[in-house]
Amino acid sequence: QAQVVESGGGSVQPGESLTLSCAGSGGLNLDGYAVGWFRQAPGKEREGVSCLSSIDSVTYTANSVKGRFTMSRGNDKNIVYLQMNNLKPEDTAVYYCAADHGGDVVADYDDTVCSAAEFGSWGQGTQVIVSA
């Protein structure tokens, strides 16, 4: 069964770092897919954190994490990372990875857009807790 799988969440203190990973499995390879990281905190709507285009040429980063979070695709193009530095309590959320064909999402060519509604394949999410 083709699916998106996230890993790397955990519980850290403010100021610390975490790296989340996202990979395709079961016949799904993220090489050539646009990929997005989204998060949802309790009682809040899901928000776009960062999106990366299918050929890694266009990147969206939310203002709330700009300068702290970096999204990248690994040497293994099936794996996409979200490097999160200087974590804050307000970063606490379930983080989801999503993917879709590059030609099917605006995020593939517009670095001002990272919309959850456009992505069709979603992981189960990984919890990130930032607390002193």
Secondary structure as the mmCIF struct_conf table of DSSP 4:
data_model
#
loop_
_struct_conf.conf_type_id
_struct_conf.id
_struct_conf.beg_label_comp_id
_struct_conf.beg_label_asym_id
_struct_conf.beg_label_seq_id
_struct_conf.end_label_comp_id
_struct_conf.end_label_asym_id
_struct_conf.end_label_seq_id
STRN STRN1 GLN A 3 SER A 7
STRN STRN2 GLY A 10 VAL A 12
TURN_TY1_P TURN_TY1_P1 PRO A 14 GLY A 15
STRN STRN3 LEU A 18 SER A 25
TURN_TY1_P TURN_TY1_P2 GLY A 26 GLY A 27
TURN_TY1_P TURN_TY1_P3 ASP A 31 GLY A 32
STRN STRN4 TYR A 33 GLN A 40
TURN_TY1_P TURN_TY1_P4 PRO A 42 GLY A 43
BEND BEND1 LYS A 44 LYS A 44
STRN STRN5 GLU A 47 LEU A 52
TURN_TY1_P TURN_TY1_P5 SER A 54 ILE A 55
BEND BEND2 ASP A 56 ASP A 56
STRN STRN6 THR A 59 THR A 61
TURN_TY1_P TURN_TY1_P6 ASN A 63 ARG A 68
STRN STRN7 PHE A 69 ARG A 73
BEND BEND3 ASN A 75 ASP A 76
TURN_TY1_P TURN_TY1_P7 LYS A 77 ASN A 78
STRN STRN8 ILE A 79 MET A 84
BEND BEND4 ASN A 86 ASN A 86
HELX_RH_3T_P HELX_RH_3T_P1 PRO A 89 ASP A 91
STRN STRN9 ALA A 93 HIS A 101
HELX_RH_3T_P HELX_RH_3T_P2 GLY A 102 ASP A 104
HELX_RH_3T_P HELX_RH_3T_P3 VAL A 106 ASP A 108
TURN_TY1_P TURN_TY1_P8 TYR A 109 TYR A 109
TURN_TY1_P TURN_TY1_P9 ASP A 111 THR A 112
HELX_RH_3T_P HELX_RH_3T_P4 ALA A 116 GLU A 118
STRN STRN10 SER A 121 TRP A 122
STRN STRN11 THR A 126 VAL A 130
#
